[in-house]
Each structure stands twice: as structure tokens, then as C-alpha cells.
Amino acid sequence: MPSKKAQAVVIDLFFALIIFIITLSFVVGTYGHNVLRLEYDTNYGLLMLKAFDITEMLTKSEGIPIDWNVSSVQAIGLASNDRVLSTEKITRLSNISYNKSRELFGIVGKEFFLQIRDLYNVNLFEAGISPLEGNTCGDNYEAVTLRRFAVWEGQTVILHFTLWDDLCAHNGSAGRLFVGSIQKYSGVPAIAFEEDNDPSWTTQVQTNNDFQYATAVDESLYKPDYIQFDFPNLGITSNKAVMNATFKVWHREYLAGGTLPASEVSRHEIQCWNGNWISLGAYNSNVQNVSFAEHSAAISSCITSVSLANNINIRMTYDPAFDAGGTQDIDYAEVIVNAA
């Protein structure tokens, strides 16, 4: 019969073995987790670096060669200048097959999804395959998305580029390509007039720096006068969507004998017609009475449809001096509408 001492040794060895097994299991499990985590971080970092290189090329480079086309392209670049995108090159990209695009990006075996959106999140262009569409592996994929600001057809846009990898087979022809591009429409007033139709201007406000300008005179001490600009049909077709709109005017003013009350926006503001006259805020004063200065006003909150864009009416109130006799000289006025 074993002694009590021997029994104690066996029990100690038994507990030691259990502790060793538990510790070893923990170490192995932790090691395995860390290895998987390291592998994930490494893959994620490589995706991020590659996506960074691609978006740099797309937004800053003209590509190789700089006048590349579908047959000659060696590297895809969408820029005409740094962060200024070329509609012609975006159109060319839309004609390159998905698999060919992956080869040029150097991401064979991975997937990409490219979108160009305006600041209202309207999608203007897309190419590639979204990981959220037709993904046969469900949520089992790794993806990184980078965003770059750029300018396209005169407006700020955001390029979204997603690089992803789920080790699944995908149909390269499933890439959704060219959607649309932005077009710029602009025009000068068909007619402009002071609120009492005297004076009524037709040519003086249509040519910049031609040494001809129109002068409106404030006749009242109380309510502000205004100048109205009625613009012609810009020819925007009904299938377009208005992205943004801007009113520009080159002006100078004389305050007569009064003062300039900064708090009185209504006596110094831009108004826009969309069924009612709405205020777009005060414009900058130019009281030097020597040279004309440009003021630019965003009118997108007013011009929200093609029908409104093809019939723009703007009022510019004047009378910041609380005194009769003040004048507003207008050298040129213009509206610019971007639509896609």
C-alpha cells in the first residue's frame, strides 16, 4: 500500500499536469489568435497601401502615356491637372474591361469598386464590382475604402475607391461602368432692369470689362430698391439633374450721404425666384467706386430643378446707406449651372 507521501506526490503531479495543459492551451490559443490578428493586420495594411497608390494615380496623374486610350494605356490616370479630373479620360476608363482595369491597377486576384460622387452624394460615375452586390461569400471579405477630393467639370467631387478581397470567383463583366458626366451651362441676362423699369438694360450688363455699365439710382429713403436679372433658357434637358448653381455679378457702389448698416441684410442682399422670392443672404460691399469687384453667390438652394434652372430670375437689392442718391453700377452678370 503506497505511503501517504507517495500519494501526495501523485496528486501534486496530477494537478501540475492539469495546470500545464491549461497553460499550454492558453498559450497556443493566444498564439494562434495573435497569428491570425497579425495576418489580418498585414493583409489590411497591404490593401490600404495599394488603395492609396491607386487613388494617388487616379486623382493626380494623367496616366501613361498622358494621352492614353483603351489600346495604348499602361497606367490609368484620370487627371488633366493635379486633382482636376478629365471627362475624356473617365469616359475612356468606362470602355476598359473590368479584368483589364484590375491588371492595370496591379490588383489581379482582388476586386475594386470606384465611384465619383458630388457633394450632395449623387453618384456621377462608377466602375467595378461592389462588395455589397453579388458577393457569393457573404460578409467574409476584407475591404478598405479611401476617399479623395477632386474637381470635375468645375465642381468639387469625391472619388471613392474600395479595394477588397474575399477569395471568391467573380464575373469580370459584372462591373458597372460609365453612368454620366457633369455638363456646364451658363448665360447672361436676357434683360435686366431696376424695380420701376427705369433704367432697363439689355447690353450693358452682358460684357465684362468692356467699359460699359449700367447704373441704378436709389430714389427712396426707406425701402431698398432692387435690380432684377432675368436669364434666358439655358437649354438643360429634362433628363438632367441640377448639381449646383451660381450667380456672379461684377459691381461697384456709391453710398451717397448715409452709412452702411451691416445688420440690414434686406437692403443689401441676393434674392432668387422659385415660386417666391427667397433671400440668399447679403453680398459683399464694393464702395471704392473705382473698380468693379466680382461677387459670387450660391443659388443651389433656390434652383433645385431643371425647369427652375431654365428660367432663373435674380434680384439684387441695393440701398445700404439709408439715404437717397446712392447708386449701384453693374458691369456684368452671369449664372452657371452644373447638371448631370
Secondary structure, DSSP 8 states (H G I E B T S, - for coil): ---HHHHHHHHHHHHHHHHHHHHHHHHHHHHHHHHHHHHHHHHHHHHHHHHHHHHHHHHH---BSTT--TTT-SB---EEETTEE-HHHHHHHHTS-HHHHHHHHT-TTSEEEEEEEETT--EEEEEE--TTSS-TTTT--EEEEEEEEEEETTEEEEEEEEEEE-S----GGG--------EEEEE--SEEEETTS-SEESSTTBSTTSS--EEEE---SSS-EEEEEE-------TT--EEEEEEEEEEEEE-TTS---TT-GGGSEEEEESSSEEEEEE------SSS-EEEEEE-TTT--SHHHHTS-EEEEEE-TTSSTT-EEEEEEEEEEEEE-
